[in-house]
Amino acid sequence: MNFGFVLFFFFCFGLALGKQCTNQSPYDSHAFRYELTSTNKTWKEEVLSHFHLTPTDDSAWSSLIPSKILGDQKDEVSWALLYRKIKNPGGFDLPGNFLKEVSLHDVWLDQSSVLWRAQQTNLEYLLMLDVDSLVWSFRKTASLPTPGKAYGGWENPISELRGHFVGHYLSASAQMWASTHNATIKEKMSTVVFSLSECQNKIGTGYLSAFPTELFDSFEALKPVWAPYYTIHKILAGLLDQYVLADNAQALKMATWMVEYFYNRVQKVITMYSVERHWYSLNEETGGMNDVLYRLYSITHDPKHLLLAHLFDKPCFLGFLALQADYLSHFHANTHIPIVIGSQMRYEVTGDPLYKLIGTFFMDIVNASHSYATGGTSAREFWWDPKRLADTLGSENEETCTTYNMLKVSRHLFRWTKEIAYADYYERALTNGVLSIQRGTEPGVMIYMLPLGRGVSKARSTHGWGTKFNSFWCCYGTGIESFSKLGDSIYFEEEGNVPGLYIIQYISSSFDWKSGHVVLNQKVDPIVSWDPYLRMTLTFSSKQEVGQLSSLNLRMPVWTYSNGAQASLNGQNLPLPPPGNFLSATERWSYNDKLTIQLPLSLRTEAIQVNDLPLTKFSCPDDRPEYASIQAILFGPYLLAGHTSGEWDIKTGTARSLSALISPIPPSFNAQLVTFTQESGNSTFVMSNSNQSITMEEFPVSGTDAALHATFRLILKDASLSNFSSLNNVIGKSVMLEPFDFPGMLVQQGKEDELVVSESPKEMGSSGFRLVAGLDKRNETVSLEAENRKGCFVSSGVNFEPGASLKLLCSTESLDAGFNRAASFMMEIGISEYHPISFVAKGARRNFLLAPLLSFRDEAYTVYFNIQD
């Protein structure tokens, strides 16, 4: 290594590598920290007796900069300029060829899009939240009246992190306003800003938070406290977003006054002690303080803001990355990803190429050694040993905050480089890591972690699903932001004499491309498993007959392939580049132009173990050969999960291709799904597959395993009648019952005439039933008569309890009312249905129903399968 670089590195980062750089506590997950703030004092003191700071060592830097140099503003600003001059006497040229972000105001999601539905669900939640409850603790801290009631969870009045969600709310509401122009959200967010301004004015120093300044006293004294700067970052970021996206000038004034206050606090610490002492404290989580301060500097150009941003860079951590060393193991992931984002902003506002290198290398090592097939990272909130992912699969994978922040990292890198790999990553993490965290269309119900183990469930992880008003975890904050800005990375502009537009996500939407003088309308056909193509159509509308000469660049993702790919402009075929490149077309676009693209969607597997690969951006490796068989299954950008409580073995046998093992569910199958119910007392019960025995269970909630177990597919003996249009059409027909989540198996007669689920027999025999009108003579009921035993019917018994087994009972010549009632069922449309992207995979002992991970709610699933010959 070049000696000059070594000197340069140690000058910038001190002796940071000489001592361990970490978080404060060996138990430093957010979940654990919340427990510390809400449990008994004795236990807390016992835990904190083992709780200490591991200092960073920046003595080299401290010895070069006198501790009293920040005694007044003039010397302080001079020090900031001197620092930059010494580091690089010639200065840095600001990079000017980045792709330009487009405004959320100019992008509209189409109502047919899955993303639009997710955005609307989030909008409903933001509108539910009460202003008085959000700002309750801020008013309490400012000694103002506190109408209403404080929220619970991490926003409760004794939580040391209270106020963080309000910062996220400011960002999310500003993003939602820009995305939807919903008048109610505009009014509500303006009220929150006004209320916070009242609190700041009442305090009078510039300080603004939901907790008193004593928490910062503890922070600066190196005493245990839960991340006060983390919350300040969220508030500052929210105020900046209110200014940038909603033109709220008051929000910018509030942010600059806050920064003035904290500038003075940091100055006092450095004056009393040293820069080193300040950097000691950065072992506590500070969120993205450097990032928001670089953003503020890009608006104000105030050198004090730049200096303070530098002081929140964590040199001991960024130093590892500058040396291109993977020392991520045992770091708290979401403490450090925002620091990298801040370093990326440092590159953008200063031009210092070292920070471009840091961001690029960080993305490489996270994706090469610490990422799952979702695109997400972390287990139990931490990074663990590189290339050992198989050991980490469980219920506490992928803290969803980390995905939110990794998307920011990749977004910066794509804007700098235009590399397809970063756009592919963005699509993967957004599709599987972000869209998977809402519980369907239920507003305000999200998860903290995304489980990736065998037989896991989003509902049964440590945190499970959150609640609307009593969770407010860190991942609720990033969640409401993620679903408010879903349109921010579909389009990117390239400035120049011939404007360019990069379309990197295929999402039904419209974009007002002002520099191109056209409005683009992107329409993506629904993706389905039985027709494996992504089809997108671009049309244009313009106030001018002919627009500006401009270039469109459409991503050819790595998951597609050339055979079957097509593109045309006004009916004329366009030459296609291979996957991993952009398709470019330069025209004067007009209202009657039409560009279409068709991309084949491929089924593929990705091993968690990868042998002999170079450092790549998008592998998910575990380098131990014994784990080579652990593989994820993907369809285009969608990660598929299996409906299974733990089984995961797939034998390839003689199959020569993945398509021989995995087949799509035809669209006609949804019409064949039914649920059989009976009334007993005041309750409704359903016929259910309970561990491969057929029982009667209480009527389930949709989106649960119980709902899957209560759904069966009717298979008609006469295959020519399989596409029936109504359930009434099957009365009098011979049928078999296939459990929804056990494809390929059938309900059959077992021992002692109990009904069981087992493999399909070669003959109809014991699995065939004739569906007849209900024996109880009611118009709406049906009965199931055994095909091979006339006069014998499926029966629940009389006055049964939940869990009662269904049996085949035979009638006498005179049927009594009780028998008739027990053998009669309501046949309704199935509680569950197949997702449009559904497959059946042939397993070693049973087949698996596969669907996109994003479609799962409470159901058990498995993401990685053991695929062997």
Buried (B, 14 or more C-beta within 10 A) or exposed (E): EEEEEEEBBBEBBBBBBEEEBBBBBEBBBBBBBBBBBBEEEEEBEEBBEEBEBBBBBBBBBBEEBEBEBBEEEEEBBEBBEEBBEEBBEEEBEEBEEBBBEBBBBBBBBBEEBBBBBBBBBBBEBBBEBEBBBBBBBBBBBBEBEBEEEBBBBBBBBEBBBBBBBBBBBBBBBBBBBBBBEBEEBBEBBBBBBBBBBBBBBEBEEBBBBBBEBEBBEBBBEBEBBBBBBBBBBBBBBBBBBBBBBBEBEBBBBBBBBBBBBBBEBBBEBBBEBBBBBBBBBBBBBBBBBBBBBBBBBBBBEBBBBBBBBBBBBBBBBBBBBBBBEBBBEEBBBBBBBBBBBBBBBBBBBBBBEBBBBBBBBBBBBBBBBBBBBBBBBBBBBBBBBBBBBBEBBBBBBBBBBBBBBBBBBBBBBBBBBBBBBBBBBBBBBBBBBBBBBBBBEBBBBBBBBBBBBBBBBBBBBEBBBBBBBEBBBBBBBBBBBBBBBBBBBBBBBBEEEEBBBBBBBBBBBBBBBBBBBBBBBBBBBEBBBBEBBBBBBBBBBBEEEBBBBBBBBBBBBBBBBEEEBBBEBEEEEBEBBEBBBBBEBEBBBBBEBEBBBBBBBBBBBBBBBBEEEEEEBBBBBBBBEEBBBBBBBBBBBBBBBBBBBEBBBBBBEEBEEBEEBBBBBBBEBBBBBBBBBBEBEEEEBBBBBBEBBBBBBBBBEEBBBBBBBBBBBBBBBEEEEBEBEEBEEBBEBBBBBBBBBBBBBBBBBBEEBBBBBBEEEEEBEBBBBBBBBBBBEEEEBBBBBBBEEEEBBBBBBEEBEEEBBBBBBEBEEEBEEEBBBBBBBBBBEBBBBBBBBBBBBBBBEBBBBBBBBBBBBBBBBBBBBBBBE
